[in-house]
């Protein structure tokens, strides 16, 4: 008898969550201009936000606004390569 494991179905985002996810990704792309910087910012724990920016932005409008404000604050630092 073999044990079969079923792959967990990925959680689906609501339309609102999808919209917030797209908006934060576009904002990060516009600010940082390179894939590595965008990926690093969105997927790493951020101490000022106390969480992972992508998760926070998807969770709520307030989270999205906080992440967008942080992107603007970091634009000069990451975007210029300084």
C-alpha positions as CSV (number, residue, x, y, z in Angstrom):
1,X,0.0,0.0,0.0
2,X,1.5,3.3,-1.0
3,X,0.6,6.6,0.6
4,X,-0.4,9.3,-1.9
5,X,0.1,12.9,-1.0
6,X,-2.1,15.6,-2.5
7,X,-0.6,18.9,-3.5
8,X,-2.3,21.7,-1.6
9,X,-4.2,24.0,-3.8
10,X,-2.8,27.5,-3.8
11,X,-4.9,30.1,-2.1
12,X,-6.7,32.3,-4.6
13,X,-6.7,36.0,-4.2
14,X,-9.9,38.0,-4.4
15,X,-10.2,40.6,-7.1
16,X,-9.4,43.3,-4.6
17,X,-6.3,41.5,-3.4
18,X,-5.2,40.9,-7.0
19,X,-5.6,44.6,-7.7
20,X,-3.6,45.6,-4.6
21,X,-0.9,43.1,-5.6
22,X,-0.6,44.5,-9.1
23,X,-0.6,48.0,-7.9
24,X,2.3,47.4,-5.4
25,X,4.3,45.5,-7.9
26,X,3.9,48.3,-10.5
27,X,4.8,50.9,-7.9
28,X,8.0,49.0,-6.9
29,X,8.9,48.4,-10.6
30,X,8.6,52.1,-11.3
31,X,10.6,53.1,-8.3
32,X,13.4,50.6,-8.3
33,X,13.9,49.9,-12.0
34,X,15.5,46.5,-11.6
35,X,14.1,43.1,-11.0
36,X,16.4,42.1,-8.1
37,X,15.6,45.3,-6.1
38,X,11.9,44.9,-6.7
39,X,11.9,41.2,-5.7
40,X,14.1,41.9,-2.7
41,X,11.9,44.8,-1.4
42,X,8.6,43.0,-1.9
43,X,9.6,39.6,-0.5
44,X,11.8,40.4,2.4
45,X,10.7,41.4,5.9
46,X,10.9,45.2,6.3
47,X,11.5,46.4,9.8
48,X,9.7,49.7,9.4
49,X,6.6,48.0,8.1
50,X,7.0,45.1,10.5
51,X,6.3,42.6,7.8
52,X,6.8,41.5,4.2
53,X,5.6,44.4,2.0
54,X,3.9,42.1,-0.6
55,X,1.8,40.4,2.1
56,X,0.9,43.7,3.8
57,X,-0.1,45.3,0.5
58,X,-2.3,42.4,-0.5
59,X,-4.0,42.2,3.0
60,X,-5.6,45.6,3.1
61,X,-5.8,49.1,1.6
62,X,-4.1,50.5,4.6
63,X,-1.2,48.0,4.1
64,X,-1.0,49.0,0.5
65,X,-0.8,52.7,1.3
66,X,1.9,52.0,3.9
67,X,4.0,50.0,1.5
68,X,3.6,52.6,-1.2
69,X,4.8,55.3,1.2
70,X,7.8,53.1,2.1
71,X,8.6,52.7,-1.6
72,X,8.6,56.5,-2.1
73,X,10.8,56.8,1.0
74,X,13.3,54.3,-0.4
75,X,13.2,55.3,-4.1
76,X,16.3,57.4,-3.9
77,X,18.3,54.9,-2.0
78,X,17.6,51.8,-4.0
79,X,16.6,53.4,-7.4
80,X,19.8,55.3,-7.9
81,X,22.2,52.5,-6.8
82,X,23.5,54.6,-3.9
